[in-house]
Amino acid sequence: MLRRIFESLWLRTGAAAATDELGSTAPGARRLEPILLLPRPKRQRPPDSGASGAAPLAGSPPALGARPERTPAKRSPPVTRFPNWQPPCPSPEEYARRFLAWLQMPGDDGRAVEGPVLARDLIEMFRDFCADQGLAERPWNPVSTELRRLTGETRKRYCWHRHPDDPPGTPPARLRVFTIPPRALAERRALGAMAETALRRAA
């Protein structure tokens, strides 16, 4: 291949150079220095880097994919909030009237509560009454005042009482006592108390 290159160069110059055995040129001929031409290297195609065929530049950051679209989060429907249920709480007078009617109803033994009852036992019955009727438990003192008025007591009554579970030698305690009248009498007194309350409010 190099030989063909040299021959083409000699033909292009048009000079007929005669060389002797020692390598000298003939008179009037111009000596041409041979030029060594190397074949042009072929450009290597870069490896396929994707659909576009373009190779990433050296030192460039890696290509990132398309940024995904942000989808809004699904929100659950609003929760319906109901106000906290509160048990009914009537007036102390209404409490006393309903409590007295509850005491005069026959119990599990078929008997109603009548006669003198200790205040501490009556307080326990009042708690059972509130739980049975689904009412809020009010303070006992306002209810006891209205209950005493419904039963017709004008003064507070006390008695000396010794509990059966007290050890021997324990002195009796002075306890408050309520008198629960029979149902018929209590109803008449309750009607009178209601009329008295209505007149007092109208005045």
CYANA upper distance limits for C-alpha pairs under 8 A (distance plus 0.5 A):
  1 MET  CA      5 ILE  CA      7.06
  2 LEU  CA      6 PHE  CA      6.87
  3 ARG  CA      7 GLU  CA      6.78
  4 ARG  CA      8 SER  CA      6.76
  5 ILE  CA      9 LEU  CA      6.91
  5 ILE  CA     37 LEU  CA      8.35
  6 PHE  CA     10 TRP  CA      6.90
  6 PHE  CA     34 PRO  CA      7.73
  6 PHE  CA     35 ILE  CA      8.46
  7 GLU  CA     11 LEU  CA      6.84
  8 SER  CA     12 ARG  CA      6.78
  9 LEU  CA     13 THR  CA      7.07
 10 TRP  CA     14 GLY  CA      7.20
 10 TRP  CA     15 ALA  CA      7.61
 11 LEU  CA     15 ALA  CA      8.09
 15 ALA  CA     29 ALA  CA      7.45
 15 ALA  CA     30 ARG  CA      7.85
 16 ALA  CA     29 ALA  CA      7.59
 17 ALA  CA     25 THR  CA      6.72
 17 ALA  CA     26 ALA  CA      6.75
 17 ALA  CA     29 ALA  CA      6.00
 17 ALA  CA     30 ARG  CA      7.65
 17 ALA  CA     31 ARG  CA      7.87
 18 ALA  CA     25 THR  CA      6.08
 18 ALA  CA     26 ALA  CA      5.60
 18 ALA  CA     29 ALA  CA      8.16
 19 THR  CA     23 GLY  CA      5.94
 19 THR  CA     24 SER  CA      5.82
 19 THR  CA     25 THR  CA      5.15
 19 THR  CA     26 ALA  CA      6.60
 20 ASP  CA     24 SER  CA      6.10
 20 ASP  CA     25 THR  CA      7.30
 20 ASP  CA     26 ALA  CA      8.20
 25 THR  CA     29 ALA  CA      6.98
 25 THR  CA     30 ARG  CA      8.11
 25 THR  CA     31 ARG  CA      7.13
 46 PRO  CA     55 ALA  CA      7.20
 47 PRO  CA     53 GLY  CA      8.41
 47 PRO  CA     55 ALA  CA      7.75
 48 ASP  CA     53 GLY  CA      5.64
 48 ASP  CA     54 ALA  CA      7.67
 48 ASP  CA     55 ALA  CA      7.52
 49 SER  CA     53 GLY  CA      5.92
 49 SER  CA     54 ALA  CA      6.55
 49 SER  CA     55 ALA  CA      5.80
 49 SER  CA     56 PRO  CA      7.99
 50 GLY  CA     54 ALA  CA      7.65
 56 PRO  CA     60 SER  CA      7.56
 56 PRO  CA     62 PRO  CA      8.45
 86 GLN  CA    136 ALA  CA      8.45
 87 PRO  CA    134 GLY  CA      7.01
 87 PRO  CA    135 LEU  CA      5.87
 87 PRO  CA    136 ALA  CA      5.83
 88 PRO  CA    134 GLY  CA      8.14
 88 PRO  CA    135 LEU  CA      5.89
 88 PRO  CA    136 ALA  CA      6.53
 89 CYS  CA    135 LEU  CA      6.56
 89 CYS  CA    136 ALA  CA      5.85
 89 CYS  CA    137 GLU  CA      8.21
 89 CYS  CA    138 ARG  CA      7.96
 90 PRO  CA     94 GLU  CA      6.46
 90 PRO  CA     95 TYR  CA      6.85
 91 SER  CA     95 TYR  CA      6.74
 92 PRO  CA     96 ALA  CA      6.64
 92 PRO  CA    138 ARG  CA      8.38
 92 PRO  CA    142 PRO  CA      6.41
 92 PRO  CA    143 VAL  CA      5.42
 92 PRO  CA    146 GLU  CA      7.25
 93 GLU  CA     97 ARG  CA      6.74
 93 GLU  CA    143 VAL  CA      7.25
 93 GLU  CA    146 GLU  CA      6.04
 93 GLU  CA    147 LEU  CA      8.22
 94 GLU  CA     98 ARG  CA      6.65
 95 TYR  CA     99 PHE  CA      6.38
 95 TYR  CA    143 VAL  CA      6.97
 96 ALA  CA    100 LEU  CA      6.52
 96 ALA  CA    143 VAL  CA      6.00
 96 ALA  CA    144 SER  CA      7.71
 96 ALA  CA    146 GLU  CA      6.34
 96 ALA  CA    147 LEU  CA      5.50
 96 ALA  CA    150 LEU  CA      8.28
 97 ARG  CA    101 ALA  CA      6.88
 97 ARG  CA    147 LEU  CA      7.65
 97 ARG  CA    150 LEU  CA      7.89
 97 ARG  CA    190 ALA  CA      7.91
 98 ARG  CA    102 TRP  CA      6.62
 99 PHE  CA    103 LEU  CA      6.71
 99 PHE  CA    126 PHE  CA      7.57
 99 PHE  CA    129 PHE  CA      7.33
100 LEU  CA    104 GLN  CA      6.88
100 LEU  CA    147 LEU  CA      7.83
100 LEU  CA    180 ILE  CA      8.41
101 ALA  CA    105 MET  CA      7.02
101 ALA  CA    183 ARG  CA      8.20
102 TRP  CA    129 PHE  CA      7.82
103 LEU  CA    112 ALA  CA      6.83
103 LEU  CA    113 VAL  CA      5.95
104 GLN  CA    112 ALA  CA      5.32
104 GLN  CA    113 VAL  CA      6.06
104 GLN  CA    114 GLU  CA      7.66
104 GLN  CA    182 PRO  CA      7.71
104 GLN  CA    183 ARG  CA      6.35
105 MET  CA    111 ARG  CA      8.12
105 MET  CA    112 ALA  CA      5.81
105 MET  CA    113 VAL  CA      8.20
106 PRO  CA    110 GLY  CA      5.28
106 PRO  CA    111 ARG  CA      5.12
106 PRO  CA    112 ALA  CA      4.92
106 PRO  CA    113 VAL  CA      8.36
107 GLY  CA    111 ARG  CA      6.05
107 GLY  CA    112 ALA  CA      6.50
113 VAL  CA    180 ILE  CA      7.44
114 GLU  CA    179 THR  CA      7.75
114 GLU  CA    180 ILE  CA      5.35
114 GLU  CA    181 PRO  CA      6.22
114 GLU  CA    182 PRO  CA      6.55
115 GLY  CA    179 THR  CA      5.60
115 GLY  CA    180 ILE  CA      5.49
115 GLY  CA    181 PRO  CA      6.60
115 GLY  CA    182 PRO  CA      8.42
116 PRO  CA    177 VAL  CA      6.78
116 PRO  CA    178 PHE  CA      6.04
116 PRO  CA    179 THR  CA      4.72
116 PRO  CA    180 ILE  CA      6.78
117 VAL  CA    121 ASP  CA      7.39
117 VAL  CA    122 LEU  CA      7.14
117 VAL  CA    177 VAL  CA      6.10
117 VAL  CA    178 PHE  CA      5.75
117 VAL  CA    179 THR  CA      6.59
117 VAL  CA    180 ILE  CA      7.73
118 LEU  CA    122 LEU  CA      6.69
118 LEU  CA    175 LEU  CA      7.38
118 LEU  CA    176 ARG  CA      6.54
118 LEU  CA    177 VAL  CA      5.07
118 LEU  CA    178 PHE  CA      6.77
119 ALA  CA    123 ILE  CA      6.60
119 ALA  CA    175 LEU  CA      7.66
119 ALA  CA    176 ARG  CA      5.80
119 ALA  CA    177 VAL  CA      5.92
119 ALA  CA    178 PHE  CA      6.90
120 ARG  CA    124 GLU  CA      7.10
120 ARG  CA    176 ARG  CA      8.40
121 ASP  CA    125 MET  CA      6.87
122 LEU  CA    126 PHE  CA      6.61
123 ILE  CA    127 ARG  CA      6.96
123 ILE  CA    140 TRP  CA      7.71
124 GLU  CA    128 ASP  CA      6.98
125 MET  CA    129 PHE  CA      6.59
126 PHE  CA    130 CYS  CA      6.79
127 ARG  CA    131 ALA  CA      6.85
127 ARG  CA    137 GLU  CA      7.36
128 ASP  CA    132 ASP  CA      6.51
129 PHE  CA    133 GLN  CA      6.57
130 CYS  CA    134 GLY  CA      6.28
130 CYS  CA    135 LEU  CA      5.34
130 CYS  CA    136 ALA  CA      6.87
130 CYS  CA    137 GLU  CA      6.45
131 ALA  CA    135 LEU  CA      6.97
138 ARG  CA    143 VAL  CA      8.27
139 PRO  CA    143 VAL  CA      7.65
140 TRP  CA    144 SER  CA      6.45
141 ASN  CA    145 THR  CA      6.81
142 PRO  CA    146 GLU  CA      7.11
143 VAL  CA    147 LEU  CA      6.56
144 SER  CA    148 ARG  CA      6.52
145 THR  CA    149 ARG  CA      6.99
146 GLU  CA    150 LEU  CA      6.77
147 LEU  CA    151 THR  CA      6.72
148 ARG  CA    152 GLY  CA      6.80
148 ARG  CA    153 GLU  CA      5.84
148 ARG  CA    154 THR  CA      7.99
148 ARG  CA    178 PHE  CA      7.86
149 ARG  CA    153 GLU  CA      6.47
149 ARG  CA    154 THR  CA      7.65
149 ARG  CA    193 ALA  CA      7.82
150 LEU  CA    186 ALA  CA      7.68
150 LEU  CA    189 ARG  CA      6.52
150 LEU  CA    190 ALA  CA      5.89
150 LEU  CA    193 ALA  CA      6.77
151 THR  CA    179 THR  CA      7.60
151 THR  CA    180 ILE  CA      6.96
151 THR  CA    181 PRO  CA      7.00
151 THR  CA    186 ALA  CA      6.77
151 THR  CA    189 ARG  CA      7.19
151 THR  CA    190 ALA  CA      8.18
152 GLY  CA    189 ARG  CA      7.29
153 GLU  CA    179 THR  CA      8.47
156 LYS  CA    176 ARG  CA      7.93
156 LYS  CA    177 VAL  CA      8.16
157 ARG  CA    176 ARG  CA      6.52
157 ARG  CA    177 VAL  CA      5.97
157 ARG  CA    178 PHE  CA      7.50
158 TYR  CA    174 ARG  CA      6.86
158 TYR  CA    175 LEU  CA      5.90
158 TYR  CA    176 ARG  CA      4.99
158 TYR  CA    177 VAL  CA      5.81
159 CYS  CA    174 ARG  CA      6.02
159 CYS  CA    175 LEU  CA      6.05
159 CYS  CA    176 ARG  CA      7.11
159 CYS  CA    177 VAL  CA      7.21
160 TRP  CA    172 PRO  CA      6.11
160 TRP  CA    173 ALA  CA      5.85
160 TRP  CA    174 ARG  CA      5.04
160 TRP  CA    175 LEU  CA      6.80
161 HIS  CA    172 PRO  CA      5.51
161 HIS  CA    173 ALA  CA      5.82
161 HIS  CA    174 ARG  CA      6.83
161 HIS  CA    175 LEU  CA      7.22
162 ARG  CA    166 ASP  CA      7.57
162 ARG  CA    170 THR  CA      8.13
162 ARG  CA    171 PRO  CA      7.54
162 ARG  CA    172 PRO  CA      4.92
162 ARG  CA    173 ALA  CA      6.75
163 HIS  CA    172 PRO  CA      8.27
166 ASP  CA    170 THR  CA      6.87
180 ILE  CA    186 ALA  CA      8.47
181 PRO  CA    185 LEU  CA      6.74
181 PRO  CA    186 ALA  CA      6.19
182 PRO  CA    186 ALA  CA      6.49
183 ARG  CA    187 GLU  CA      6.54
184 ALA  CA    188 ARG  CA      7.00
185 LEU  CA    189 ARG  CA      6.77
186 ALA  CA    190 ALA  CA      6.39
187 GLU  CA    191 LEU  CA      6.67
188 ARG  CA    192 GLY  CA      6.80
189 ARG  CA    193 ALA  CA      6.60
190 ALA  CA    194 MET  CA      6.64
191 LEU  CA    195 ALA  CA      6.75
192 GLY  CA    196 GLU  CA      6.66
193 ALA  CA    197 THR  CA      6.65
194 MET  CA    198 ALA  CA      6.73
195 ALA  CA    199 LEU  CA      6.75
196 GLU  CA    200 ARG  CA      6.67
197 THR  CA    201 ARG  CA      6.72
198 ALA  CA    202 ALA  CA      6.66
199 LEU  CA    203 ALA  CA      6.69
